[in-house]
């Protein structure tokens, strides 16, 4: 639902917690399709800082000297965490960019069943978005870049 993420049809969202520094991190891994037919994996790691309001966080990253700041908000989730809807708004001031969007996250990347869609639509509506605005990822192995770099640094 955001052009920042929708440009990449193959992507993974990795969340991990480091006990040693008591901090949550988010790593976005995405496949960039080259015009020359050669694909390459890229990743961006963010520090995740909780904000005062429960269910809201500040994500901060450095992208080649461009400081990224994103505010993320939990809009809805299944009680057993089979899915969650997150809204984000961000900016890259040096690049003169601002963006917003929603993500529907599931453990396996599959869209939840039809019975969940009305509740998911309610969560999306909190950000004035509709389910048709979401773009699915396609994490099949039909590319030239090899396996995705899904490991997290220690």
N, CA, C and O of each residue as an XYZ file, in Angstrom:
616
protein
N       0.809     -1.194      0.000
C       0.000      0.000      0.000
C       0.851      1.256      0.000
O       0.317      2.363      0.073
N       2.142      1.108     -0.080
C       3.037      2.261     -0.160
C       3.974      2.050     -1.334
O       4.515      0.959     -1.517
N       4.163      3.079     -2.120
C       5.073      2.948     -3.257
C       6.479      2.584     -2.798
O       7.229      1.940     -3.532
N       6.837      2.997     -1.579
C       8.162      2.666     -1.058
C       8.334      1.155     -0.949
O       9.423      0.645     -1.212
N       7.298      0.439     -0.571
C       7.396     -1.011     -0.436
C       6.874     -1.734     -1.673
O       7.375     -2.806     -2.012
N       5.882     -1.171     -2.348
C       5.221     -1.859     -3.447
C       6.118     -2.049     -4.668
O       5.796     -2.854     -5.542
N       7.220     -1.336     -4.745
C       8.135     -1.491     -5.878
C       8.811     -2.855     -5.883
O       9.364     -3.270     -6.901
N       8.771     -3.552     -4.759
C       9.506     -4.798     -4.614
C       8.537     -5.938     -4.371
O       7.942     -6.037     -3.298
N       8.377     -6.807     -5.373
C       7.406     -7.893     -5.239
C       7.926     -9.017     -4.354
O       7.129     -9.763     -3.786
N       9.237     -9.157     -4.222
C       9.814    -10.159     -3.326
C      10.403     -9.426     -2.136
O      11.339     -8.640     -2.281
N       9.851     -9.688     -0.954
C      10.367     -9.019      0.234
C      10.023     -9.801      1.485
O       9.058    -10.563      1.535
N      10.844     -9.583      2.484
C      10.667    -10.213      3.785
C      10.767     -9.135      4.848
O      11.550     -8.193      4.717
N       9.979     -9.273      5.894
C      10.005     -8.355      7.031
C      10.472     -9.185      8.229
O       9.781    -10.116      8.644
N      11.625     -8.857      8.777
C      12.202     -9.631      9.874
C      12.243     -8.751     11.128
O      12.735     -7.623     11.097
N      11.730     -9.279     12.201
C      11.691     -8.567     13.476
C      12.509     -9.377     14.465
O      12.336    -10.593     14.558
N      13.396     -8.727     15.204
C      14.178     -9.463     16.199
C      14.519     -8.560     17.377
O      14.582     -7.336     17.263
N      14.733     -9.212     18.505
C      15.021     -8.502     19.750
C      16.403     -8.910     20.225
O      16.734    -10.096     20.261
N      17.214     -7.917     20.591
C      18.544     -8.179     21.142
C      18.506     -7.940     22.644
O      18.371     -6.808     23.108
N      18.627     -9.027     23.389
C      18.579     -8.918     24.850
C      19.720     -8.071     25.383
O      19.531     -7.314     26.335
N      20.909     -8.183     24.783
C      22.086     -7.490     25.313
C      21.906     -5.969     25.363
O      22.456     -5.312     26.246
N      21.150     -5.414     24.432
C      20.915     -3.964     24.422
C      19.449     -3.620     24.701
O      19.059     -2.452     24.703
N      18.648     -4.665     24.935
C      17.216     -4.499     25.220
C      16.544     -3.624     24.173
O      15.899     -2.626     24.491
N      16.712     -4.024     22.913
C      16.190     -3.218     21.814
C      15.605     -4.131     20.736
O      16.121     -5.213     20.457
N      14.506     -3.652     20.141
C      13.856     -4.323     19.022
C      14.412     -3.751     17.725
O      14.687     -2.555     17.631
N      14.575     -4.620     16.719
C      15.059     -4.205     15.410
C      14.120     -4.749     14.340
O      13.429     -5.749     14.533
N      14.121     -4.065     13.222
C      13.335     -4.463     12.045
C      14.282     -4.456     10.858
O      15.023     -3.497     10.640
N      14.246     -5.533     10.100
C      15.080     -5.636      8.899
C      14.172     -5.911      7.709
O      13.477     -6.926      7.667
N      14.184     -5.001      6.746
C      13.444     -5.182      5.496
C      14.424     -5.749      4.466
O      15.477     -5.163      4.219
N      14.078     -6.879      3.871
C      14.902     -7.510      2.838
C      14.074     -7.520      1.563
O      12.946     -8.013      1.559
N      14.627     -6.976      0.477
C      13.842     -6.861     -0.739
C      14.707     -7.100     -1.970
O      15.912     -6.846     -1.955
N      14.084     -7.587     -3.027
C      14.764     -7.883     -4.274
C      14.570     -6.725     -5.247
O      13.441     -6.358     -5.573
N      15.675     -6.157     -5.703
C      15.627     -5.111     -6.729
C      15.872     -5.777     -8.077
O      16.872     -6.467     -8.274
N      14.949     -5.559     -8.989
C      15.053     -6.147    -10.321
C      15.791     -5.174    -11.231
O      15.319     -4.067    -11.489
N      16.952     -5.599    -11.712
C      17.768     -4.734    -12.554
C      17.248     -4.646    -13.975
O      16.665     -5.597    -14.495
N      17.462     -3.505    -14.595
C      17.035     -3.333    -15.990
C      17.833     -4.234    -16.927
O      17.384     -4.561    -18.025
N      19.016     -4.627    -16.480
C      19.858     -5.497    -17.296
C      19.514     -6.967    -17.109
O      20.179     -7.837    -17.672
N      18.461     -7.257    -16.308
C      18.054     -8.634    -16.085
C      18.734     -9.278    -14.888
O      18.431    -10.422    -14.549
N      19.647     -8.563    -14.244
C      20.329     -9.099    -13.067
C      19.679     -8.523    -11.811
O      19.635     -7.309    -11.613
N      19.189     -9.405    -10.988
C      18.510     -9.008     -9.754
C      19.507     -8.984     -8.604
O      20.542     -9.648     -8.657
N      19.191     -8.214     -7.562
C      20.058     -8.194     -6.382
C      19.226     -7.946     -5.128
O      18.253     -7.192     -5.134
N      19.645     -8.604     -4.060
C      18.993     -8.428     -2.770
C      19.558     -7.220     -2.061
O      20.754     -6.941     -2.143
N      18.687     -6.500     -1.359
C      19.081     -5.360     -0.544
C      18.367     -5.481      0.795
O      17.333     -6.139      0.906
N      18.928     -4.846      1.796
C      18.259     -4.853      3.096
C      18.484     -3.521      3.793
O      19.431     -2.791      3.502
N      17.605     -3.239      4.700
C      17.688     -2.026      5.499
C      17.323     -2.424      6.911
O      16.271     -3.022      7.134
N      18.174     -2.103      7.865
C      17.911     -2.423      9.267
C      17.557     -1.150     10.033
O      18.224     -0.122      9.907
N      16.513     -1.243     10.814
C      16.013     -0.118     11.587
C      16.093     -0.427     13.080
O      15.844     -1.559     13.495
N      16.437      0.566     13.879
C      16.226      0.485     15.316
C      14.770      0.820     15.561
O      14.214      1.715     14.925
N      14.163      0.111     16.470
C      12.752      0.336     16.785
C      12.663      0.848     18.220
O      13.028      0.154     19.168
N      12.174      2.064     18.356
C      12.064      2.692     19.671
C      10.596      2.844     20.037
O       9.843      3.476     19.296
N      10.173      2.279     21.161
C       8.764      2.431     21.548
C       8.461      3.883     21.898
O       9.285      4.574     22.496
N       7.279      4.331     21.522
C       6.812      5.669     21.870
C       5.893      5.574     23.086
O       5.580      4.475     23.545
N       5.471      6.702     23.597
C       4.647      6.709     24.820
C       3.304      6.012     24.637
O       2.823      5.337     25.547
N       2.702      6.174     23.467
C       1.403      5.559     23.206
C       1.598      4.078     22.893
O       2.344      3.749     21.971
N       0.948      3.169     23.635
C       1.081      1.739     23.339
C       0.717      1.452     21.881
O      -0.238      2.017     21.348
N       1.483      0.573     21.249
C       1.231      0.220     19.858
C       1.800      1.206     18.864
O       1.400      1.209     17.700
N       2.737      2.054     19.305
C       3.367      3.003     18.378
C       4.871      3.005     18.605
O       5.349      2.878     19.733
N       5.613      3.152     17.498
C       7.064      3.060     17.532
C       7.685      4.055     16.559
O       7.058      4.465     15.582
N       8.916      4.431     16.840
C       9.730      5.198     15.911
C      10.767      4.245     15.341
O      11.493      3.590     16.089
N      10.838      4.168     14.016
C      11.854      3.366     13.335
C      12.893      4.333     12.791
O      12.535      5.335     12.173
N      14.176      4.052     13.007
C      15.248      4.927     12.548
C      16.307      4.099     11.835
O      16.700      3.032     12.308
N      16.766      4.605     10.686
C      17.801      3.918      9.909
C      18.617      4.943      9.139
O      18.202      6.087      8.953
N      19.787      4.502      8.697
C      20.650      5.313      7.849
C      20.770      4.576      6.521
O      21.236      3.437      6.478
N      20.354      5.217      5.448
C      20.392      4.620      4.111
C      21.422      5.376      3.276
O      21.075      6.288      2.526
N      22.688      4.989      3.411
C      23.746      5.644      2.638
C      23.863      7.128      2.919
O      24.073      7.919      2.000
N      23.728      7.516      4.183
C      23.820      8.920      4.549
C      22.486      9.629      4.630
O      22.416     10.749      5.137
N      21.433      9.011      4.147
C      20.087      9.582      4.237
C      19.424      9.004      5.491
O      19.240      7.793      5.608
N      19.071      9.885      6.415
C      18.425      9.450      7.648
C      16.949      9.181      7.394
O      16.221     10.052      6.918
N      16.520      7.975      7.713
C      15.113      7.595      7.574
C      14.474      7.589      8.952
O      15.029      7.039      9.904
N      13.316      8.198      9.051
C      12.539      8.197     10.285
C      11.112      7.823      9.917
O      10.482      8.453      9.068
N      10.625      6.796     10.569
C       9.269      6.333     10.296
C       8.531      6.137     11.610
O       9.083      5.607     12.575
N       7.281      6.569     11.636
C       6.407      6.302     12.773
C       5.489      5.151     12.360
O       4.853      5.199     11.307
N       5.430      4.129     13.193
C       4.618      2.949     12.932
C       3.565      2.813     14.024
O       3.806      3.138     15.186
N       2.382      2.321     13.620
C       1.261      2.183     14.540
C       0.566      0.845     14.298
O       0.329      0.455     13.155
N       0.246      0.157     15.378
C      -0.525     -1.076     15.294
C      -1.992     -0.706     15.147
O      -2.561     -0.051     16.020
N      -2.609     -1.124     14.041
C      -4.020     -0.796     13.789
C      -4.954     -1.943     14.135
O      -6.144     -1.726     14.365
N      -4.429     -3.160     14.175
C      -5.251     -4.315     14.486
C      -4.430     -5.578     14.406
O      -3.428     -5.637     13.693
N      -4.859     -6.600     15.147
C      -4.151     -7.875     15.136
C      -5.088     -8.980     15.577
O      -6.020     -8.757     16.350
N      -4.830    -10.158     15.083
C      -5.525    -11.350     15.519
C      -5.026    -11.696     16.923
O      -3.847    -11.503     17.218
N      -5.894    -12.198     17.783
C      -5.518    -12.512     19.168
C      -4.361    -13.505     19.240
O      -3.570    -13.453     20.182
N      -4.247    -14.401     18.275
C      -3.149    -15.384     18.285
C      -2.027    -14.988     17.320
O      -1.170    -15.806     16.985
N      -2.043    -13.732     16.882
C      -1.014    -13.156     15.991
C      -0.874    -13.913     14.665
O       0.232    -14.065     14.148
N      -2.000    -14.385     14.120
C      -1.967    -14.966     12.772
C      -1.867    -13.873     11.725
O      -1.498    -14.132     10.580
N      -2.199    -12.640     12.120
C      -2.039    -11.479     11.239
C      -2.011    -10.216     12.090
O      -2.493    -10.206     13.223
N      -1.445     -9.161     11.535
C      -1.510     -7.834     12.138
C      -1.446     -6.798     11.032
O      -0.864     -7.034      9.973
N      -2.044     -5.662     11.286
C      -2.023     -4.541     10.348
C      -1.239     -3.410     11.005
O      -1.566     -2.970     12.108
N      -0.205     -2.950     10.316
C       0.608     -1.835     10.775
C       0.505     -0.690      9.779
O       0.490     -0.906      8.567
N       0.435      0.516     10.297
C       0.439      1.728      9.483
C       1.769      2.429      9.712
O       2.272      2.460     10.836
N       2.337      2.988      8.662
C       3.587      3.724      8.817
C       3.542      5.012      8.017
O       2.885      5.109      6.980
N       4.254      5.988      8.530
C       4.453      7.246      7.822
C       5.907      7.617      8.044
O       6.411      7.544      9.164
N       6.571      8.013      6.984
C       7.991      8.275      7.120
C       8.484      9.365      6.208
O       7.764      9.884      5.355
N       9.761      9.698      6.424
C      10.390     10.700      5.584
C      11.878     10.442      5.487
O      12.498      9.862      6.379
N      12.424     10.890      4.378
C      13.860     10.909      4.141
C      14.151     12.351      3.731
O      14.127     12.687      2.547
N      14.422     13.189      4.712
C      14.499     14.637      4.476
C      15.532     15.005      3.420
O      15.250     15.830      2.550
N      16.720     14.413      3.476
C      17.763     14.747      2.496
C      17.330     14.423      1.069
O      17.713     15.106      0.120
N      16.533     13.378      0.935
C      16.054     12.984     -0.388
C      14.766     13.706     -0.765
O      14.283     13.574     -1.889
N      14.213     14.467      0.171
C      12.975     15.196     -0.109
C      11.789     14.275     -0.304
O      10.921     14.551     -1.132
N      11.738     13.176      0.450
C      10.669     12.194      0.291
C       9.851     12.065      1.565
O      10.376     12.166      2.673
N       8.565     11.840      1.386
C       7.678     11.472      2.483
C       6.755     10.383      1.941
O       6.416     10.384      0.758
N       6.359      9.476      2.790
C       5.557      8.342      2.346
C       4.727      7.822      3.511
O       4.996      8.121      4.674
N       3.719      7.041      3.169
C       2.874      6.399      4.167
C       2.316      5.126      3.569
O       2.319      4.946      2.352
N       1.843      4.251      4.423
C       1.239      3.028      3.929
C       0.855      2.093      5.056
O       1.034      2.406      6.233
N       0.330      0.953      4.682
C      -0.045     -0.090      5.630
C       0.579     -1.404      5.191
O       0.854     -1.624      4.011
N       0.790     -2.256      6.158
C       1.235     -3.621      5.885
C       0.313     -4.582      6.609
O      -0.041     -4.375      7.770
N      -0.065     -5.622      5.913
C      -0.755     -6.750      6.515
C       0.308     -7.826      6.654
O       0.776     -8.372      5.655
N       0.687     -8.133      7.877
C       1.755     -9.088      8.129
C       1.190    -10.406      8.630
O       0.292    -10.426      9.472
N       1.720    -11.504      8.112
C       1.373    -12.844      8.576
C       2.671    -13.632      8.716
O       3.659    -13.308      8.056
N       2.688    -14.658      9.559
C       3.927    -15.423      9.743
C       4.443    -16.079      8.461
O       5.654    -16.199      8.276
N       3.534    -16.504      7.572
C       3.958    -17.201      6.355
C       3.829    -16.357      5.088
O       4.124    -16.841      3.996
N       3.397    -15.110      5.218
C       3.264    -14.238      4.056
C       1.995    -14.442      3.255
O       1.791    -13.774      2.241
N       1.143    -15.349      3.689
C      -0.105    -15.624      2.977
C      -1.225    -14.727      3.514
O      -1.250    -14.397      4.700
N      -2.136    -14.341      2.641
C      -3.281    -13.523      3.038
C      -4.220    -14.382      3.886
O      -4.520    -15.515      3.507
N      -4.692    -13.865      5.028
C      -5.630    -14.629      5.859
C      -6.911    -14.970      5.106
O      -7.216    -14.369      4.076
N      -7.645    -15.926      5.621
C      -8.891    -16.366      4.999
C      -9.958    -15.290      4.961
O      -9.866    -14.276      5.652
N     -10.972    -15.527      4.142
C     -12.066    -14.562      3.954
C     -12.740    -14.157      5.261
O     -13.189    -13.019      5.399
N     -12.816    -15.073      6.217
C     -13.509    -14.755      7.473
C     -12.804    -13.635      8.247
O     -13.439    -12.946      9.046
N     -11.510    -13.449      8.020
C     -10.750    -12.403      8.706
C     -10.813    -11.053      7.988
O     -10.503    -10.025      8.590
N     -11.200    -11.039      6.735
C     -11.113     -9.821      5.931
C     -11.970     -8.653      6.445
O     -11.516     -7.512      6.359
N     -13.176     -8.872      6.972
C     -13.913     -7.718      7.508
C     -13.171     -7.036      8.665
O     -13.173     -5.809      8.760
N     -12.546     -7.812      9.529
C     -11.800     -7.239     10.661
C     -10.553     -6.530     10.146
O     -10.204     -5.457     10.637
N      -9.887     -7.117      9.169
C      -8.709     -6.494      8.566
C      -9.109     -5.190      7.875
O      -8.392     -4.194      7.968
N     -10.242     -5.194      7.190
C     -10.730     -3.976      6.528
C     -11.003     -2.874      7.554
O     -10.744     -1.702      7.279
N     -11.519     -3.231      8.726
C     -11.746     -2.240      9.788
C     -10.424     -1.636     10.255
O     -10.330     -0.430     10.481
N      -9.404     -2.484     10.397
C      -8.086     -1.994     10.821
C      -7.509     -1.051      9.767
O      -6.979      0.005     10.113
N      -7.603     -1.412      8.494
C      -7.102     -0.556      7.418
C      -7.849      0.777      7.374
O      -7.259      1.819      7.091
N      -9.153      0.732      7.657
C      -9.970      1.953      7.624
C      -9.493      2.973      8.653
O      -9.711      4.172      8.478
N      -8.847      2.516      9.722
C      -8.311      3.455     10.721
C      -7.241      4.355     10.111
O      -6.971      5.439     10.627
N      -6.635      3.908      9.015
C      -5.644      4.721      8.302
C      -6.224      5.265      6.996
O      -5.489      5.730      6.125
N      -7.544      5.201      6.872
C      -8.239      5.651      5.665
C      -7.743      4.915      4.421
O      -7.555      5.513      3.362
N      -7.535      3.608      4.572
C      -7.096      2.763      3.460
C      -8.083      1.609      3.295
O      -8.838      1.280      4.210
N      -8.059      1.006      2.111
C      -8.955     -0.082      1.770
C      -8.141     -1.335      1.442
O      -6.987     -1.221      1.030
N      -8.720     -2.534      1.616
C      -7.983     -3.769      1.312
C      -7.441     -3.825     -0.121
O      -6.372     -4.393     -0.343
N      -8.146     -3.254     -1.090
C      -7.684     -3.317     -2.478
C      -6.387     -2.528     -2.689
O      -5.718     -2.704     -3.707
N      -6.027     -1.657     -1.735
C      -4.789     -0.890     -1.863
C      -3.550     -1.693     -1.473
O      -2.428     -1.289     -1.778
N      -3.746     -2.824     -0.802
C      -2.613     -3.667     -0.436
C      -2.092     -4.393     -1.672
O      -2.869     -4.791     -2.540
N      -0.790     -4.561     -1.746
C      -0.188     -5.304     -2.852
C       0.507     -6.527     -2.285
O       1.352     -6.405     -1.399
N       0.161     -7.706     -2.786
C       0.781     -8.919     -2.236
C       2.241     -9.056     -2.674
O       2.638     -8.581     -3.738
N       3.017     -9.713     -1.831
C       4.381    -10.055     -2.218
C       4.352    -11.432     -2.858
O       3.412    -12.202     -2.659
N       5.379    -11.731     -3.620
C       5.480    -13.012     -4.292
C       6.885    -13.551     -4.021
O       7.813    -13.279     -4.783
N       7.042    -14.304     -2.948
C       8.355    -14.765     -2.538
C       8.725    -16.113     -3.156
O       9.244    -17.000     -2.479
N       8.450    -16.247     -4.452
C       8.890    -17.440     -5.166
C      10.340    -17.257     -5.587
O      10.887    -16.158     -5.493
N      10.949    -18.314     -6.042
C      12.371    -18.270     -6.361
C      12.577    -18.079     -7.868
O      13.415    -18.757     -8.463
N      11.834    -17.178     -8.481
C      11.935    -16.950     -9.919
C      12.730    -15.676    -10.190
O      12.189    -14.693    -10.696
N      14.020    -15.702     -9.849
C      14.889    -14.544    -10.043
C      16.329    -15.024    -10.154
O      16.599    -16.219    -10.032
N      17.240    -14.111    -10.381
C      18.641    -14.472    -10.615
C      19.564    -14.135     -9.454
O      20.779    -14.275     -9.591
N      19.038    -13.699     -8.321
C      19.875    -13.174     -7.236
C      20.302    -14.208     -6.197
O      21.069    -13.872     -5.296
N      19.836    -15.445     -6.290
C      20.164    -16.419     -5.258
C      19.256    -16.259     -4.053
O      18.290    -15.497     -4.093
N      19.565    -16.979     -2.978
C      18.686    -16.926     -1.801
C      18.748    -15.567     -1.100
O      19.770    -14.882     -1.158
N      17.657    -15.178     -0.441
C      17.631    -13.881      0.240
C      18.521    -13.902      1.488
O      18.660    -14.947      2.124
N      19.120    -12.770      1.842
C      19.952    -12.676      3.043
C      19.087    -12.453      4.283
O      18.923    -11.321      4.737
N      18.545    -13.519      4.818
C      17.578    -13.390      5.911
C      18.217    -13.442      7.296
O      17.521    -13.286      8.299
N      19.521    -13.656      7.364
C      20.153    -13.708      8.689
C      20.202    -12.317      9.301
O      20.180    -11.308      8.596
N      20.268    -12.283     10.611
C      20.393    -11.017     11.316
C      21.765    -10.986     11.976
O      22.245    -12.010     12.462
N      22.395     -9.819     11.996
C      23.708     -9.685     12.612
C      23.575     -9.753     14.116
O      22.550     -9.375     14.683
N      24.607    -10.232     14.746
C      24.552    -10.408     16.216
C      25.215     -9.285     16.932
O      25.258     -9.277     18.162
